[in-house]
Amino acid sequence: KARGANIMTTTTAFGLRYATNVGFCADFGGRGFQLPTSMAIRPDGVIYVLSRGKAGTLQVVGIQRVTRDHDFLGQFGSYGRELGQMIWPTSITLDADDNAYVADESLQRITKFDRDGNAISMWGEQGSGEGQFDQPSGLLVQGNTILVVDSRNNRVQRYTLDGEFISQWGSPGTGDGEFNLPWGLGEDSSGNVYIADWRNDRIQKFTSEGQHLE
């Protein structure tokens, strides 16, 4: 039996109840995913699922759009190095216009897609200078800017939504505001940013401008 059937369970100790799951283990396409690594949800409930895996010897990467009711709305992106392609994607996020941004830790770049899945632009290259990356991972849109966790450079970079470098913060270490292979990030209702500092085994909190809070 294919995994992914609807199952209802009793309420948990946290007041949450399992309702359903979307997708199942299968070749990439339709309702099946291959090693989904990140997801983003549009205001209308459409789910963008970023997959990176293999089907036999075939590299399977790209973005699928589905609903929580298991409706498949299409997919975009493919394996490769050209605009709109990816090799080892790590994260996906959406802006207010439903443009999608994908980080790729192999190609060291960010790719921007429009609402229909058409590739618009890409930026980034290997390095440690401004506008360069060494394993970009977590993404977060804040207003008209996007934050990128630059994992092996132990920093966070801010760009315009068109890929123009604005600023950065962070450095290697174990002190406040320092990182050791940071990865994911999120924000609260006040715009404060939380960074998963992976190798330091902690979460750090910053203002939206990168001032360390706790």
N, C-alpha and C positions, 0 to 999 in steps of 0.2 A: 504494500500500500504506500502510495506517495506521501511523504511527510508534508504537512501543511494543512491537514484537515482541521475544521473548527472544533474546539474543545472548550467546554465550560467547566470551571472548577469553583470551589468554595472560596469565600473571601479570606485573604491572608491576614496575618497579624498587623500589617500596615494599612489595612482597609482597601487594598487593591485586589482586583479579581481578574484572572486571566480570561481574555475574551476570544482571541483568535491569533493566528499568525499568517503573514502574507509571504508567499513564496515557499519553495521546497528545494531540496537538493536535486539539481538537474543540470543539463547543459544550458549555457547562457541563452536566454531568449524566452519569450512568453512569460509564464509565472515562475520560472526557475531562475535561481541566482547561482553564481559561482564565487565563493569567498567574498561576500559583501563586506566592505570595510567602513563605509560611511553612508550617511543618509541625511536628507533635508526634506522639510515638509512645507509646501506652499500654503498660503492662507486658506485656499479652497480645499485643502486636504490631500492634494496630490502628493505622493511620496516619490522622491528621487533616490534611487538606490545605486550606489557606486560599487561595482564588482571588479575584483582582480583575481583571476585564477587560471586554471587550465582545464581543457577538455581533451584528454589524451595528450598529444603533442601540440595542440592548438592553444595559443595564448588567448584568454578570454577576459577582455576588459571593456568597460563602457558603463553607461548610465541607463537604467530602466526607469520608466515612470509607471507607477501603479497606484491603485486606490486601496484603501483598507478593506474594501469589499471584493478584492482580488481581480479587479478589472485591469487589464494590461493596456497601457496607453502608448506604447512604443518605446524605442530605445535609440540612443545616439552615442557617438564615440566609438572608436575601434583601436586595435593595436597598431602602433607605429609611431613615427617621429614627426609627421606632418601636422599642420594646424588641425585641431579637432581630434587628434589621435593621442594615445597615452601608452605608457609601458608599465609603470608601477604607481598608480594613483593612490593617494592616501586620504584625501578629504574632499568633501563637497559642501558648498554653502550657497545660499540664494540672496539676492538683494531685493529691494522693494519693487523692482520691475520684473521680478522672477527670472532675471539672468542668473545663470549658474556658473560658479567658479570651482575649478578642480585643481588641486595641488598634485604634482607628480614628482616623487622623490628620486626617480631614475633620470628623468629629463631635466630636473632642476628648474621647473617652471610652473607658472599658473596659466591655465587656459580659461577663457571666458566664452560662454555659450549664451545665445539669446533664449527667449522663452520657448521657441520651437525646436531648440536643440542644434541650431546652426552655430558653428564656431565663429566668433567675432575677432578675437585677438589672443595673443599669448605673450608672456614676458618672463624674463629670468634666464640665468645661466649659472654654471658652476663657479663658485668663488666665495670670498668672505667680504667683499666690498659692498658698498651701498647698491641695493638692487640685485645683488647676487644671492644665491642659495647654496646650502649644503644640506639636503634632505628636508625640503619644506613639508610640513605636516598639517597641523590644525589651521583652520580658516574661520574668520568671524567678520561679517560685515557690520560696520558701525556707521550709520548715516550714509554719507557719500564716500566713505573710505573702507578699506579692508585690511584686517590684521592677518599676518602670516607668521606662524611659528616656524622659525628657521632652526631646525632641531640641532644639527651638528655644529652650527655656529653659535648655539646657546644664546639666542636672542629672539626678539619679536620685531617684525618690520611692519610699518604702515604704508599703504599705497592709496592713490586714488583708485576709483573703480576702472580706470583706463590703464592702470599699471605704472603710474608715475610715482617714484619713491618720494616719501614725505619725511619719515623719521624712523628711529629704531630705539630699542632699549634692551638691556640685559647683557650679561657677560658670563664667562665660565666661572664656576665656583660653588660654594655651599652657603654663602652668606645671604642676607636679605637682598632680593632683586637679582640674585645670581642663579644660574641654571646648570644642570647637568643632563643634557639630552631632553629638553622639554618636548611635549607632544601635543596634547589637546588643549583647547581653551573654550571658555564660555563667558557669559556676562549676566549680571543681575539687572533688576528693573531700574537701578540707578546708573547703569552703564559701567559699573566696576567690572574689571576683567579678572578671571580666574585661570591660572595656567597650571596644567598638570606637569610638574617637574619630575619626570619619570625616574631618572637615576638617583635623584635626591629623595625619592619616596615621599613627596609632599605636594600640596597644592598651595600656590602663592596667589595673593590678592593684590591687584593694582588698580589705580584710578584709570580712567579711559586714556589718559595721557602717559601712562607708564610709571607713575609714582608708586613705589611699594607701600602697601598698607599693612599687610600681615601675612 
